[in-house]
Amino acid sequence: MILLVAYHPRAHGIQKAELYEALKEAPNWMHYIPGCWLIVSEEEPETWVDRLRPFLGDSSCFIVHITEEYQGLLPDRAWAWLDRHRDET
């Protein structure tokens, strides 16, 4: 499945390098907006929240499964990534 991971990138205490390394453990990922990642994972959102929590400092975090109904203003590379990984959801 594709998960959207959103957090406040400038929150107090955020450990950016460690957070990025944890997100890059996903089988595939796309990072195109500060504080926002798309990751391919078979793990549920709550598993990812638990994994990322130690690195988030005071940041809020929202993780949601991306379904077929989505729209936005993204660069072509982001749409191409979504098209490639949509079948993994």
C-alpha positions in Angstrom: 0.0 0.0 0.0 1.0 3.6 -0.4 1.0 5.7 2.8 1.2 9.4 3.1 3.3 10.5 6.0 2.9 14.1 7.1 4.7 16.0 10.0 5.8 19.5 10.9 9.4 19.7 9.6 10.4 22.6 11.8 9.0 21.3 15.1 11.2 21.6 18.2 13.3 18.6 18.8 12.8 16.9 15.5 15.7 14.6 14.6 15.6 15.1 10.8 18.5 12.7 9.8 17.2 9.9 12.0 13.6 10.4 10.7 14.7 10.4 7.1 16.7 7.1 7.7 13.6 5.5 9.3 11.4 6.6 6.4 13.9 5.3 3.8 13.6 1.8 5.4 10.3 1.6 3.4 10.6 -0.6 0.3 10.1 2.5 -1.9 9.5 6.1 -1.1 9.0 9.6 -2.6 9.8 12.8 -0.8 8.6 15.9 -2.7 7.2 18.4 -0.2 8.9 19.3 3.1 7.3 17.4 5.9 5.5 15.0 3.5 6.6 11.6 2.2 4.9 8.8 0.2 6.1 5.4 1.2 5.3 1.9 -0.1 4.8 -0.5 2.8 2.8 -3.5 3.8 2.9 -2.2 7.4 -0.1 -0.4 8.9 0.0 3.4 9.6 0.1 2.8 13.4 3.3 0.7 13.0 4.9 3.6 11.2 3.8 6.1 13.8 5.4 3.9 16.5 8.6 3.7 14.4 8.8 7.4 13.7 7.7 8.7 17.2 11.2 8.8 18.7 12.5 11.2 16.0 9.5 13.6 15.8 10.2 15.8 18.8 7.2 18.0 19.4 5.9 17.5 15.8 2.4 16.2 15.1 2.3 13.3 12.7 -0.4 12.0 10.3 -0.2 8.8 8.3 -2.9 7.6 6.0 -3.3 4.9 3.4 -3.6 6.5 -0.1 -6.6 5.1 -2.1 -7.4 5.5 -5.8 -9.2 8.8 -5.2 -6.6 11.5 -5.0 -5.8 14.8 -6.7 -3.3 17.6 -6.4 -0.7 19.9 -7.9 2.5 17.8 -8.0 5.6 17.7 -10.2 5.4 15.1 -13.1 7.9 12.9 -11.2 5.5 12.6 -8.3 2.6 11.5 -10.5 4.9 9.0 -12.3 5.9 7.6 -9.0 2.3 7.2 -7.9 1.4 5.6 -11.2 4.3 3.1 -10.9 3.3 2.1 -7.3 -0.5 2.3 -7.4 -0.8 -1.4 -8.0 1.1 -2.1 -4.8 -1.8 -0.8 -2.7 
